[in-house]
Amino acid sequence: MNPDALKALLEQVRDATLGTDEAMERLRSLPFEDLGDTKIDHHRALRHGAPEVIYCPGKTPDQVERAIRSLIGAGQRVLATRATEELFRHCSAAIDGLRFHPRSGIITNLDLKADAGRGLVIVVSAGTSDIPVAEEAVLTARACGSRVREVFDVGVAGLHRLLAHTEEIQQAKALIVCAGMEGALPSVVGGLVAAPVIAVPTSVGYGASFGGIAALLGMLNSCANNVTVVNIDNGFGAGYVASLINLQSEQAAEEAEEDVARAAGGEQAHE
């Protein structure tokens, strides 16, 4: 149950359009639903602002299907990460309305439109090979309610490609930069913008990249002070945190505008 749904439920009880017994039944699965080997945290949306996310590797198709059913039954949005085509076919045969993004392995029940959401998160990839991780970040941030733009294949081997987007990336409230190899791109982006930059090392590269460890170490040693780092290939974590930064920034800006408007109204009344 998300905050809007809970508020609507309480208002129905207050207005006597919903009985307390029926309201209690709807709240039955709070704070979590025990499915035996899986416990779905339906209270997470109230605490975090976004429902629980399903990490698919290591789970059986039936376990993932039951988790998705539980989320949908509670009125939550679905975001299942690192899924396979086979897993999607299993779940979509039993549950209507699911969508699959094969590059990133995301299953969702949302129409994640590029122009939807609030604020602005920009996701940058160094190379085309980094796009699967970058897309995981894009879809996660969109699912969390942020507007997201993509700037892909602009790595340091051809820096002019990134510089062509300088004005665009400077508009973002938060940026995610995915890079493998030596992992240099987040430092470059960090030097061009005032917003937080979340660096995602990817496991793209030749032998001495050590499956993304070289990029991770390079990003951890960034000389750009606005760069922070998540784990190797963790596009989901980057998308989630970037959306939190973006939406809280948007909320703070809206509250500041309201304060200015109230102050202006008070001055006019005084006159």
TIZALO-97259 format. One line per 10 residues: their letters; for each residue x, y, z of N, C-alpha, C. Coordinates in nm, 4 decimals, decimal comma. Example, Ala and Ser with C-alpha at 12.3 -4.5 7.8 and 13.67 -1.06 7.14 Angstrom:
2
AS = 1,3190 -0,5690 0,7800 1,2300 -0,4500 0,7800 1,3200 -0,3300 0,7800; 1,2850 -0,2250 0,7080 1,3670 -0,1060 0,7140 1,2900 0,0030 0,7870 .
END
This chain:
271
MNPDALKALL = 0,0848 -0,1199 0,0000 0,0000 0,0000 0,0000 0,0875 0,1237 0,0000; 0,0580 0,2163 -0,0914 0,1355 0,3388 -0,0986 0,0667 0,4493 -0,0184; 0,1355 0,5625 0,0085 0,0774 0,6676 0,0921 -0,0552 0,7216 0,0395; -0,0694 0,7383 -0,0920 -0,1946 0,7905 -0,1469 -0,3096 0,6939 -0,1234; -0,2834 0,5637 -0,1412 -0,3882 0,4640 -0,1200 -0,4298 0,4588 0,0263; -0,3333 0,4672 0,1179 -0,3664 0,4647 0,2603 -0,4463 0,5884 0,3004; -0,4086 0,7028 0,2485 -0,4816 0,8260 0,2784 -0,6252 0,8164 0,2290; -0,6442 0,7641 0,1072 -0,7791 0,7486 0,0519 -0,8612 0,6529 0,1371; -0,7981 0,5450 0,1849 -0,8676 0,4478 0,2693 -0,9137 0,5123 0,3995; -0,8274 0,5877 0,4629 -0,8625 0,6537 0,5886 -0,9732 0,7568 0,5683 .
EQVRDATLGT = -0,9690 0,8259 0,4552 -1,0741 0,9237 0,4260 -1,2092 0,8558 0,4055; -1,2091 0,7369 0,3443 -1,3333 0,6617 0,3266 -1,3917 0,6188 0,4610; -1,3049 0,5758 0,5522 -1,3528 0,5394 0,6858 -1,4066 0,6627 0,7573; -1,3374 0,7748 0,7471 -1,3823 0,8988 0,8110 -1,5182 0,9427 0,7584; -1,5399 0,9264 0,6269 -1,6646 0,9698 0,5649 -1,7737 0,8640 0,5719; -1,7450 0,7520 0,6377 -1,8413 0,6424 0,6560 -1,8848 0,5801 0,5238; -1,7998 0,5897 0,4206 -1,8294 0,5206 0,2948 -1,7624 0,3834 0,2903; -1,6841 0,3534 0,3940 -1,6192 0,2240 0,4058 -1,6225 0,1824 0,5514; -1,6679 0,0594 0,5757 -1,6761 0,0098 0,7119 -1,5405 -0,0249 0,7686; -1,5311 -0,0253 0,9006 -1,4025 -0,0547 0,9645 -1,3585 -0,1981 0,9398 .
DEAMERLRSL = -1,4539 -0,2915 0,9324 -1,4169 -0,4316 0,9079 -1,3544 -0,4480 0,7701; -1,4131 -0,3813 0,6684 -1,3570 -0,3906 0,5338 -1,2217 -0,3206 0,5272; -1,2087 -0,2085 0,5990 -1,0799 -0,1386 0,6019 -0,9733 -0,2264 0,6664; -1,0094 -0,2947 0,7747 -0,9144 -0,3843 0,8398 -0,8714 -0,4968 0,7457; -0,9656 -0,5470 0,6650 -0,9324 -0,6531 0,5718 -0,8332 -0,6040 0,4669; -0,8524 -0,4808 0,4203 -0,7595 -0,4261 0,3220 -0,6207 -0,4034 0,3822; -0,6153 -0,3780 0,5121 -0,4884 -0,3532 0,5796 -0,4255 -0,4824 0,6326; -0,4892 -0,5948 0,6027 -0,4476 -0,7224 0,6601 -0,3011 -0,7535 0,6323; -0,2522 -0,7203 0,5141 -0,1161 -0,7597 0,4763 -0,0096 -0,6613 0,5242; -0,0503 -0,5541 0,5917 0,0500 -0,4633 0,6475 0,0989 -0,5203 0,7806 .
PFEDLGDTKI = 0,2295 -0,5091 0,8144 0,3327 -0,4450 0,7324 0,3957 -0,5358 0,6271; 0,3681 -0,6694 0,6336 0,4234 -0,7559 0,5300 0,3315 -0,8753 0,5103; 0,3497 -0,9420 0,3974 0,2721 -1,0608 0,3661 0,3660 -1,1809 0,3629; 0,3347 -1,2818 0,4425 0,4185 -1,4003 0,4530 0,3736 -1,5037 0,3500; 0,4592 -1,5278 0,2501 0,4301 -1,6259 0,1465 0,5029 -1,7577 0,1711; 0,5505 -1,7757 0,2925 0,6252 -1,8967 0,3249 0,7741 -1,8739 0,3129; 0,8282 -1,8956 0,1940 0,9711 -1,8727 0,1734 1,0022 -1,7290 0,1338; 0,8989 -1,6463 0,1216 0,9156 -1,5068 0,0837 0,8237 -1,4202 0,1695; 0,8749 -1,3083 0,2149 0,7946 -1,2135 0,2916 0,7973 -1,0795 0,2194; 0,6817 -1,0403 0,1662 0,6733 -0,9175 0,0863 0,6450 -0,7994 0,1782 .
DHHRALRHGA = 0,7333 -0,7008 0,1741 0,7268 -0,5843 0,2626 0,6338 -0,4783 0,2035; 0,5036 -0,4877 0,2332 0,4079 -0,3908 0,1806 0,4166 -0,2568 0,2525; 0,4879 -0,2510 0,3621 0,5011 -0,1264 0,4377 0,6126 -0,0380 0,3820; 0,6933 -0,0942 0,2916 0,8115 -0,0219 0,2441 0,7746 0,1064 0,1691; 0,6641 0,1033 0,0945 0,6234 0,2238 0,0221 0,5904 0,3378 0,1174; 0,5370 0,3054 0,2362 0,5051 0,4086 0,3343 0,6316 0,4638 0,3988; 0,7345 0,3793 0,4138 0,8594 0,4232 0,4768 0,9523 0,4923 0,3780; 0,9606 0,4378 0,2557 1,0611 0,4828 0,1591 1,0029 0,5662 0,0461; 0,8726 0,5556 0,0224 0,8123 0,6236 -0,0907 0,8065 0,5397 -0,2160; 0,8670 0,4196 -0,2120 0,8640 0,3273 -0,3263 0,8509 0,1858 -0,2726 .
PEVIYCPGKT = 0,7730 0,1010 -0,3405 0,7519 -0,0354 -0,2920 0,8771 -0,1214 -0,3008; 0,8661 -0,2413 -0,2451 0,9742 -0,3379 -0,2520 1,0032 -0,3750 -0,3977; 1,1300 -0,4004 -0,4269 1,1733 -0,4402 -0,5601 1,2175 -0,5865 -0,5538; 1,1859 -0,6620 -0,6586 1,2173 -0,8043 -0,6636 1,3493 -0,8247 -0,7383; 1,4469 -0,8833 -0,6691 1,5729 -0,9222 -0,7319 1,5572 -1,0677 -0,7745; 1,5609 -1,0932 -0,9058 1,5214 -1,2242 -0,9585 1,6266 -1,3345 -0,9478; 1,7565 -1,3091 -0,9671 1,8528 -1,4198 -0,9619 1,8459 -1,4947 -0,8286; 1,8509 -1,6270 -0,8371 1,8441 -1,7101 -0,7180 1,7041 -1,7492 -0,6772; 1,6032 -1,6879 -0,7406 1,4647 -1,7219 -0,7111 1,4081 -1,8109 -0,8213; 1,3175 -1,9004 -0,7849 1,2508 -1,9840 -0,8844 1,1444 -1,9004 -0,9558 .
PDQVERAIRS = 1,1021 -1,9417 -1,0760 0,9940 -1,8706 -1,1444 0,8675 -1,8594 -1,0586; 0,8335 -1,9640 -0,9842 0,7145 -1,9596 -0,8992 0,7301 -1,8579 -0,7867; 0,8496 -1,8470 -0,7306 0,8720 -1,7482 -0,6248 0,8559 -1,6057 -0,6778; 0,9106 -1,5800 -0,7963 0,8970 -1,4473 -0,8554 0,7514 -1,4190 -0,8887; 0,6831 -1,5184 -0,9440 0,5418 -1,5004 -0,9785 0,4589 -1,4677 -0,8548; 0,4810 -1,5385 -0,7443 0,4049 -1,5139 -0,6222 0,4338 -1,3739 -0,5675; 0,5594 -1,3318 -0,5761 0,5953 -1,1981 -0,5279 0,5270 -1,0901 -0,6115; 0,5253 -1,1093 -0,7437 0,4586 -1,0127 -0,8312 0,3096 -1,0084 -0,8013; 0,2470 -1,1233 -0,7845 0,1035 -1,1283 -0,7518 0,0756 -1,0544 -0,6206; 0,1615 -1,0723 -0,5227 0,1430 -1,0078 -0,3938 0,1496 -0,8560 -0,4065 .
LIGAGQRVLA = 0,2481 -0,8066 -0,4812 0,2612 -0,6619 -0,4997 0,1402 -0,6047 -0,5726; 0,0984 -0,6707 -0,6809 -0,0166 -0,6217 -0,7570 -0,1429 -0,6267 -0,6721; -0,1590 -0,7345 -0,5935 -0,2758 -0,7467 -0,5080 -0,2846 -0,6379 -0,4037; -0,1703 -0,5843 -0,3626 -0,1670 -0,4760 -0,2645 -0,1689 -0,3382 -0,3300; -0,1872 -0,3356 -0,4625 -0,1919 -0,2075 -0,5332 -0,0566 -0,1422 -0,5526; 0,0507 -0,2217 -0,5450 0,1846 -0,1676 -0,5605 0,2298 -0,1789 -0,7055; 0,3257 -0,0958 -0,7418 0,3860 -0,1121 -0,8730 0,4907 -0,2227 -0,8664; 0,5190 -0,2843 -0,9794 0,6115 -0,3971 -0,9870 0,7401 -0,3532 -1,0562; 0,8520 -0,3844 -0,9934 0,9829 -0,3680 -1,0564 1,0651 -0,4899 -1,0174; 1,0894 -0,5776 -1,1133 1,1684 -0,6987 -1,0909 1,2946 -0,6869 -1,1749 .
TRATEELFRH = 1,4109 -0,6985 -1,1113 1,5382 -0,6752 -1,1797 1,6110 -0,8056 -1,2111; 1,6988 -0,7985 -1,3149 1,7852 -0,9085 -1,3574 1,7043 -1,0327 -1,3941; 1,5931 -1,0106 -1,4622 1,5094 -1,1216 -1,5077 1,5557 -1,1691 -1,6456; 1,5180 -1,2915 -1,6791 1,5470 -1,3487 -1,8099 1,4198 -1,3509 -1,8944; 1,4387 -1,3697 -2,0230 1,3233 -1,3828 -2,1131 1,2361 -1,5005 -2,0706; 1,2997 -1,6108 -2,0327 1,2252 -1,7297 -1,9899 1,1415 -1,7009 -1,8651; 1,1995 -1,6288 -1,7701 1,1263 -1,5941 -1,6488 1,0082 -1,5039 -1,6813; 1,0303 -1,4076 -1,7703 0,9203 -1,3191 -1,8099 0,8070 -1,3973 -1,8745; 0,8403 -1,4906 -1,9624 0,7350 -1,5701 -2,0269 0,6536 -1,6470 -1,9233; 0,7212 -1,7020 -1,8230 0,6507 -1,7753 -1,7176 0,5546 -1,6829 -1,6434 .
CSAAIDGLRF = 0,6029 -1,5655 -1,6031 0,5200 -1,4739 -1,5233 0,4081 -1,4111 -1,6062; 0,4370 -1,3733 -1,7297 0,3361 -1,3067 -1,8124 0,2270 -1,4026 -1,8576; 0,2573 -1,5336 -1,8598 0,1538 -1,6316 -1,8934 0,0501 -1,6418 -1,7830; 0,0907 -1,6072 -1,6602 0,0003 -1,6182 -1,5460 -0,0550 -1,4839 -1,4996; 0,0125 -1,3740 -1,5357 -0,0251 -1,2414 -1,4855 -0,0332 -1,1458 -1,6028; -0,1454 -1,0783 -1,6172 -0,1646 -0,9830 -1,7269 -0,0960 -0,8496 -1,6955; -0,0598 -0,7798 -1,8023 -0,0132 -0,6424 -1,7892 0,1338 -0,6243 -1,7603; 0,2131 -0,7325 -1,7658 0,3553 -0,7188 -1,7392 0,4302 -0,6772 -1,8656; 0,5382 -0,6037 -1,8475 0,6223 -0,5577 -1,9583 0,7654 -0,6031 -1,9319; 0,8391 -0,6304 -2,0397 0,9769 -0,6775 -2,0261 1,0706 -0,5908 -2,1074 .
HPRSGIITNL = 1,1853 -0,5566 -2,0475 1,2895 -0,4793 -2,1145 1,4127 -0,5697 -2,1238; 1,4340 -0,6341 -2,2383 1,5347 -0,7403 -2,2474 1,6778 -0,6948 -2,2261; 1,7126 -0,5708 -2,2635 1,8523 -0,5285 -2,2469 1,8929 -0,5259 -2,0998; 1,8048 -0,4752 -2,0158 1,8366 -0,4622 -1,8739 1,7772 -0,5728 -1,7891; 1,6889 -0,6545 -1,8462 1,6265 -0,7618 -1,7710 1,5264 -0,7136 -1,6681; 1,4556 -0,6055 -1,6980 1,3566 -0,5480 -1,6056 1,2171 -0,5962 -1,6432; 1,1432 -0,6455 -1,5431 1,0005 -0,6733 -1,5577 0,9249 -0,5692 -1,4761; 0,8232 -0,5095 -1,5343 0,7433 -0,4115 -1,4630 0,5998 -0,4184 -1,5132; 0,5108 -0,3549 -1,4404 0,3728 -0,3407 -1,4862 0,3413 -0,1958 -1,5186; 0,4459 -0,1163 -1,5377 0,4303 0,0264 -1,5642 0,4662 0,0592 -1,7083 .
DLKADAGRGL = 0,4038 0,1645 -1,7597 0,4431 0,2199 -1,8888 0,5429 0,3313 -1,8597; 0,6711 0,2994 -1,8668 0,7752 0,3920 -1,8231 0,8107 0,4876 -1,9373; 0,7267 0,5886 -1,9550 0,7432 0,6836 -2,0648 0,8586 0,7788 -2,0369; 0,9286 0,8142 -2,1421 1,0469 0,8990 -2,1275 1,0121 1,0391 -2,0780; 0,8944 1,0897 -2,1100 0,8598 1,2276 -2,0751 0,7784 1,2371 -1,9469; 0,7595 1,1252 -1,8767 0,6813 1,1262 -1,7534 0,7731 1,1527 -1,6338; 0,7122 1,1837 -1,5203 0,7879 1,2029 -1,3976 0,8199 1,3484 -1,3702; 0,8890 1,3700 -1,2586 0,9208 1,5052 -1,2115 1,0714 1,5274 -1,2104; 1,1095 1,6562 -1,2071 1,2511 1,6900 -1,2013 1,3258 1,6395 -1,3219; 1,4538 1,6092 -1,3036 1,5318 1,5549 -1,4152 1,6535 1,4796 -1,3636 .
VIVVSAGTSD = 1,6601 1,3523 -1,4008 1,7793 1,2699 -1,3823 1,8345 1,2400 -1,5212; 1,9642 1,2541 -1,5382 2,0273 1,2202 -1,6660 2,1209 1,1015 -1,6433; 2,1047 1,0003 -1,7283 2,1880 0,8805 -1,7212 2,2830 0,8808 -1,8403; 2,4113 0,8722 -1,8107 2,5163 0,8798 -1,9116 2,5873 0,7438 -1,9180; 2,6106 0,6957 -2,0393 2,6921 0,5745 -2,0535 2,8177 0,6076 -2,1332; 2,9295 0,5476 -2,0909 3,0550 0,5717 -2,1619 3,0522 0,5072 -2,2992; 3,0075 0,3819 -2,3049 3,0027 0,3111 -2,4322 2,8699 0,2411 -2,4520; 2,8496 0,1907 -2,5717 2,7276 0,1146 -2,6009 2,7220 -0,0122 -2,5161; 2,8378 -0,0710 -2,4846 2,8415 -0,1929 -2,4042 2,7952 -0,1693 -2,2604; 2,7946 -0,0443 -2,2167 2,7496 -0,0109 -2,0811 2,5985 0,0106 -2,0733 .
IPVAEEAVLT = 2,5300 0,0088 -2,1874 2,3889 0,0446 -2,1904 2,2997 -0,0498 -2,1088; 2,3224 -0,1815 -2,1058 2,2358 -0,2650 -2,0209 2,2296 -0,2189 -1,8752; 2,3450 -0,1831 -1,8182 2,3469 -0,1323 -1,6807 2,2833 0,0064 -1,6750; 2,3132 0,0895 -1,7751 2,2556 0,2237 -1,7785 2,1031 0,2175 -1,7910; 2,0518 0,1249 -1,8715 1,9070 0,1136 -1,8861 1,8419 0,0687 -1,7558; 1,9079 -0,0181 -1,6801 1,8552 -0,0555 -1,5487 1,8388 0,0687 -1,4615; 1,9359 0,1584 -1,4661 1,9272 0,2831 -1,3901 1,8142 0,3715 -1,4417; 1,8014 0,3817 -1,5731 1,6963 0,4638 -1,6343 1,5585 0,4163 -1,5906; 1,5324 0,2863 -1,6050 1,3998 0,2331 -1,5763 1,3682 0,2387 -1,4271; 1,4690 0,2187 -1,3436 1,4481 0,2289 -1,1994 1,4103 0,3706 -1,1599 .
ARACGSRVRE = 1,4838 0,4681 -1,2093 1,4537 0,6074 -1,1752 1,3155 0,6488 -1,2260; 1,2794 0,6018 -1,3452 1,1448 0,6318 -1,3962 1,0374 0,5650 -1,3112; 1,0602 0,4410 -1,2717 0,9633 0,3708 -1,1887 0,9463 0,4401 -1,0539; 1,0501 0,5072 -1,0069 1,0433 0,5787 -0,8794 0,9820 0,7180 -0,8933; 0,9481 0,7591 -1,0151 0,8764 0,8850 -1,0341 0,9559 0,9990 -1,0920; 1,0781 0,9742 -1,1359 1,1611 1,0809 -1,1922 1,1502 1,0859 -1,3440; 1,1665 1,2064 -1,3966 1,1827 1,2216 -1,5414 1,3295 1,1949 -1,5736; 1,3538 1,1167 -1,6772 1,4904 1,0717 -1,7063 1,5227 1,0919 -1,8534; 1,6418 1,1426 -1,8790 1,6945 1,1494 -2,0152 1,8195 1,0627 -2,0249; 1,8463 1,0139 -2,1451 1,9609 0,9271 -2,1705 2,0631 0,9996 -2,2570 .
VFDVGVAGLH = 2,1889 0,9898 -2,2183 2,3000 1,0399 -2,3004 2,3991 0,9242 -2,3090; 2,3920 0,8487 -2,4184 2,4664 0,7237 -2,4289 2,5827 0,7336 -2,5277; 2,6871 0,6533 -2,5002 2,8047 0,6379 -2,5864 2,8802 0,7700 -2,6022; 2,9202 0,8260 -2,4885 2,9918 0,9541 -2,4902 3,1193 0,9440 -2,4055; 3,1898 0,8327 -2,4146 3,3072 0,8084 -2,3318 3,4267 0,8952 -2,3648; 3,5304 0,8846 -2,2812 3,6449 0,9751 -2,2912 3,7302 0,9495 -2,4149; 3,7100 0,8376 -2,4836 3,7858 0,8140 -2,6066 3,7458 0,9108 -2,7174; 3,6300 0,9725 -2,7023 3,5848 1,0757 -2,7957 3,5120 1,1826 -2,7164; 3,5871 1,2646 -2,6439 3,5294 1,3549 -2,5451 3,4360 1,4590 -2,6056; 3,4546 1,4897 -2,7338 3,3690 1,5877 -2,7989 3,2228 1,5429 -2,7996 .
RLLAHTEEIQ = 3,1982 1,4109 -2,7915 3,0609 1,3600 -2,7891 2,9902 1,4016 -2,6608; 3,0623 1,3980 -2,5491 3,0049 1,4426 -2,4218 2,9877 1,5940 -2,4196; 3,0880 1,6669 -2,4665 3,0836 1,8136 -2,4604 2,9674 1,8699 -2,5419; 2,9233 1,7959 -2,6423 2,8066 1,8401 -2,7197 2,6798 1,8402 -2,6351; 2,6814 1,7712 -2,5199 2,5640 1,7636 -2,4321 2,5830 1,8443 -2,3041; 2,6836 1,9310 -2,2988 2,7153 2,0028 -2,1749 2,5957 2,0798 -2,1217; 2,5306 2,1570 -2,2066 2,4171 2,2378 -2,1617 2,3044 2,1490 -2,1083; 2,2823 2,0356 -2,1726 2,1759 1,9456 -2,1307 2,2053 1,8837 -1,9943; 2,3269 1,8320 -1,9748 2,3553 1,7635 -1,8494 2,3607 1,8604 -1,7318; 2,3858 1,9879 -1,7575 2,3890 2,0857 -1,6488 2,2499 2,1185 -1,5954 .
QAKALIVCAG = 2,1448 2,0701 -1,6611 2,0084 2,0928 -1,6147 1,9628 1,9879 -1,5137; 2,0369 1,8792 -1,4992 1,9932 1,7667 -1,4164 2,0055 1,7982 -1,2679; 1,9116 1,7414 -1,1901 1,9197 1,7493 -1,0437 2,0134 1,6408 -0,9899; 2,0283 1,5329 -1,0663 2,1212 1,4247 -1,0321 2,1597 1,3541 -1,1603; 2,2830 1,3032 -1,1643 2,3312 1,2316 -1,2823 2,3845 1,0955 -1,2425; 2,3697 1,0004 -1,3336 2,4265 0,8667 -1,3186 2,5202 0,8458 -1,4366; 2,6418 0,8023 -1,4082 2,7398 0,7805 -1,5150 2,7903 0,6371 -1,5062; 2,7643 0,5598 -1,6110 2,8029 0,4187 -1,6172 2,9237 0,4031 -1,7088; 3,0289 0,3421 -1,6577 3,1503 0,3270 -1,7386 3,2284 0,2048 -1,6930; 3,2873 0,1353 -1,7900 3,3775 0,0253 -1,7608 3,5194 0,0673 -1,7934 .
MEGALPSVVG = 3,5991 -0,0271 -1,8460 3,7385 0,0016 -1,8804 3,8111 0,0667 -1,7617; 3,8616 0,1899 -1,7800 3,9333 0,2578 -1,6714 3,8421 0,3436 -1,5845; 3,7145 0,3581 -1,6241 3,6168 0,4272 -1,5398 3,6401 0,5765 -1,5238; 3,6895 0,6434 -1,6274 3,7271 0,7845 -1,6139 3,6106 0,8815 -1,6299; 3,5029 0,8385 -1,6970 3,3988 0,9337 -1,7371 3,3303 1,0054 -1,6205; 3,2993 0,9430 -1,5074 3,2321 1,0167 -1,4001 3,3100 1,1391 -1,3518; 3,4420 1,1305 -1,3477 3,5216 1,2463 -1,3057 3,5082 1,3613 -1,4034; 3,5019 1,3286 -1,5325 3,4864 1,4320 -1,6345 3,3497 1,4982 -1,6203; 3,2457 1,4163 -1,6065 3,1112 1,4714 -1,5902 3,1032 1,5539 -1,4618; 3,1641 1,5029 -1,3540 3,1619 1,5757 -1,2270 3,2244 1,7128 -1,2370 .
GLVAAPVIAV = 3,3217 1,7280 -1,3248 3,3844 1,8584 -1,3426 3,3032 1,9554 -1,4247; 3,1944 1,9071 -1,4866 3,1119 1,9931 -1,5722 2,9809 2,0369 -1,5069; 2,9426 1,9733 -1,3954 2,8100 1,9981 -1,3383 2,8208 2,0282 -1,1891; 2,7148 2,0906 -1,1351 2,7077 2,1194 -0,9921 2,6268 2,0154 -0,9172; 2,5550 1,9282 -0,9878 2,4677 1,8290 -0,9254 2,5474 1,7071 -0,8800; 2,4891 1,6253 -0,7907 2,5551 1,5001 -0,7528 2,5680 1,4063 -0,8722; 2,6804 1,3374 -0,8807 2,7065 1,2399 -0,9864 2,7247 1,1031 -0,9197; 2,6407 1,0077 -0,9586 2,6501 0,8719 -0,9057 2,7210 0,7872 -1,0107; 2,8397 0,7400 -0,9773 2,9214 0,6631 -1,0709 2,8901 0,5143 -1,0565; 2,8720 0,4484 -1,1708 2,8445 0,3047 -1,1728 2,9543 0,2352 -1,2523 .
PTSVGYGASF = 3,0463 0,1666 -1,1859 3,1452 0,0894 -1,2604 3,0792 -0,0332 -1,3231; 3,1085 -0,0591 -1,4479 3,0521 -0,1763 -1,5143 3,1617 -0,2795 -1,5366; 3,1195 -0,4021 -1,5574 3,2158 -0,5115 -1,5765 3,2603 -0,5232 -1,7216; 3,2554 -0,4124 -1,7950 3,2974 -0,4070 -1,9349 3,4474 -0,3781 -1,9418; 3,5209 -0,4576 -2,0175 3,6629 -0,4306 -2,0344 3,7426 -0,5574 -2,0557; 3,8705 -0,5400 -2,0873 3,9595 -0,6526 -2,1109 4,0138 -0,7057 -1,9780; 4,1033 -0,8019 -1,9854 4,1470 -0,8770 -1,8681 4,1889 -0,7947 -1,7491; 4,2684 -0,6895 -1,7694 4,3194 -0,6112 -1,6576 4,2136 -0,5226 -1,5927; 4,0946 -0,5204 -1,6522 3,9855 -0,4461 -1,5869 3,9292 -0,5252 -1,4693; 3,9610 -0,6554 -1,4632 3,9204 -0,7414 -1,3517 3,7702 -0,7360 -1,3247 .
GGIAALLGML = 3,6916 -0,7444 -1,4324 3,5468 -0,7494 -1,4178 3,4849 -0,6261 -1,3551; 3,5457 -0,5101 -1,3752 3,4919 -0,3851 -1,3236 3,5653 -0,3309 -1,2026; 3,6589 -0,4083 -1,1468 3,7304 -0,3606 -1,0280 3,8187 -0,2406 -1,0617; 3,8816 -0,2415 -1,1792 3,9648 -0,1275 -1,2189 3,8814 0,0003 -1,2279; 3,7622 -0,0108 -1,2892 3,6740 0,1058 -1,2985 3,6276 0,1492 -1,1604; 3,5946 0,0530 -1,0748 3,5516 0,0853 -0,9382 3,6590 0,1631 -0,8638; 3,7832 0,1156 -0,8696 3,8911 0,1841 -0,7993 3,9163 0,3233 -0,8571; 3,9088 0,3345 -0,9902 3,9266 0,4656 -1,0513 3,8205 0,5642 -1,0056; 3,6939 0,5182 -0,9964 3,5853 0,6062 -0,9538 3,5970 0,6425 -0,8060; 3,6382 0,5466 -0,7230 3,6562 0,5751 -0,5806 3,7668 0,6778 -0,5575 .
NSCANNVTVV = 3,8603 0,6864 -0,6507 3,9715 0,7821 -0,6395 3,9474 0,9090 -0,7201; 3,8233 0,9346 -0,7575 3,7916 1,0527 -0,8384 3,8319 1,1811 -0,7661; 3,8856 1,2751 -0,8422 3,9203 1,4052 -0,7859 3,8045 1,5042 -0,7962; 3,6920 1,4616 -0,8542 3,5719 1,5461 -0,8610 3,4917 1,5226 -0,7332; 3,4739 1,6265 -0,6528 3,4175 1,6101 -0,5192 3,2685 1,5793 -0,5178; 3,1999 1,5943 -0,6296 3,0563 1,5654 -0,6345 3,0266 1,4246 -0,6862; 3,1291 1,3405 -0,6947 3,1128 1,2033 -0,7447 3,1090 1,1060 -0,6272; 3,0062 1,0213 -0,6248 3,0006 0,9097 -0,5320 2,9796 0,7819 -0,6127; 2,9985 0,6663 -0,5520 3,0105 0,5420 -0,6283 2,9220 0,4329 -0,5690; 2,8551 0,3567 -0,6576 2,7837 0,2364 -0,6158 2,8621 0,1140 -0,6637 .
NIDNGFGAGY = 2,8096 -0,0027 -0,6343 2,8804 -0,1273 -0,6656 2,8850 -0,1546 -0,8160; 2,9670 -0,2495 -0,8545 2,9851 -0,2853 -0,9952 2,8523 -0,3327 -1,0546; 2,8156 -0,2750 -1,1671 2,6944 -0,3106 -1,2430 2,5647 -0,2803 -1,1686; 2,5694 -0,2000 -1,0623 2,4498 -0,1735 -0,9826 2,3711 -0,0545 -1,0366; 2,3158 -0,0713 -1,1562 2,2326 0,0344 -1,2135 2,1080 0,0602 -1,1310; 2,0518 -0,0458 -1,0715 1,9331 -0,0299 -0,9881 1,9602 0,0631 -0,8701; 2,0684 0,0370 -0,7965 2,0990 0,1199 -0,6806 2,1207 0,2650 -0,7185; 2,1893 0,2873 -0,8305 2,2137 0,4237 -0,8764 2,0834 0,4929 -0,9142; 1,9945 0,4211 -0,9860 1,8675 0,4802 -1,0261 1,7802 0,5152 -0,9087; 1,7792 0,4301 -0,8072 1,6972 0,4528 -0,6883 1,7454 0,5768 -0,6130 .
VASLINLQSE = 1,8768 0,5839 -0,5870 1,9309 0,6963 -0,5110 1,9198 0,8267 -0,5892; 1,9473 0,8221 -0,7195 1,9363 0,9424 -0,8008 1,7936 0,9967 -0,8000; 1,6959 0,9062 -0,8014 1,5567 0,9505 -0,7978 1,5232 1,0144 -0,6630; 1,5731 0,9573 -0,5539 1,5515 1,0181 -0,4227 1,6078 1,1604 -0,4185; 1,7306 1,1769 -0,4674 1,7927 1,3099 -0,4700 1,7097 1,4055 -0,5540; 1,6708 1,3600 -0,6715 1,5953 1,4434 -0,7645 1,4610 1,4857 -0,7060; 1,3852 1,3910 -0,6537 1,2508 1,4213 -0,6055 1,2541 1,5057 -0,4790; 1,3517 1,4818 -0,3921 1,3625 1,5659 -0,2733 1,4047 1,7075 -0,3104; 1,4885 1,7200 -0,4114 1,5267 1,8521 -0,4609 1,4061 1,9250 -0,5187; 1,3239 1,8498 -0,5948 1,2017 1,9088 -0,6505 1,1076 1,9541 -0,5398 .
QAAEEAEEDV = 1,0906 1,8707 -0,4378 1,0011 1,9051 -0,3283 1,0506 2,0286 -0,2539; 1,1820 2,0361 -0,2306 1,2379 2,1523 -0,1624 1,2166 2,2799 -0,2439; 1,2318 2,2697 -0,3767 1,2110 2,3866 -0,4632 1,0652 2,4310 -0,4605; 0,9737 2,3342 -0,4624 0,8313 2,3674 -0,4576 0,7941 2,4326 -0,3245; 0,8492 2,3814 -0,2154 0,8213 2,4395 -0,0836 0,8774 2,5811 -0,0737; 0,9937 2,6031 -0,1335 1,0531 2,7373 -0,1323 0,9664 2,8351 -0,2104; 0,9138 2,7907 -0,3245 0,8248 2,8766 -0,4030 0,6971 2,9092 -0,3263; 0,6446 2,8096 -0,2550 0,5245 2,8335 -0,1749 0,5522 2,9335 -0,0630; 0,6702 2,9238 -0,0007 0,7075 3,0178 0,1050 0,7164 3,1602 0,0502; 0,7758 3,1732 -0,0679 0,7865 3,3059 -0,1305 0,6484 3,3612 -0,1619 .
ARAAGGEQAH = 0,5604 3,2748 -0,2149 0,4246 3,3188 -0,2484 0,3483 3,3611 -0,1241; 0,3621 3,2838 -0,0145 0,2938 3,3200 0,1096 0,3467 3,4513 0,1652; 0,4808 3,4686 0,1569 0,5406 3,5923 0,2058 0,4927 3,7122 0,1237; 0,4839 3,6934 -0,0087 0,4366 3,8013 -0,0948 0,2908 3,8343 -0,0639; 0,2096 3,7327 -0,0393 0,0702 3,7539 -0,0040 0,0543 3,8271 0,1257; 0,1421 3,7953 0,2232 0,1364 3,8630 0,3515 0,1744 4,0095 0,3401; 0,2730 4,0399 0,2549 0,3135 4,1789 0,2351 0,2018 4,2603 0,1699; 0,1315 4,1984 0,0725 0,0223 4,2681 0,0069 -0,0918 4,2941 0,1043; -0,1200 4,1959 0,1920 -0,2267 4,2147 0,2906 -0,1924 4,3253 0,3876; -0,0617 4,3340 0,4250 -0,0172 4,4370 0,5171 -0,0324 4,5757 0,4576 .
E = -0,0060 4,5854 0,3275 -0,0199 4,7151 0,2601 -0,1649 4,7585 0,2572 .
END
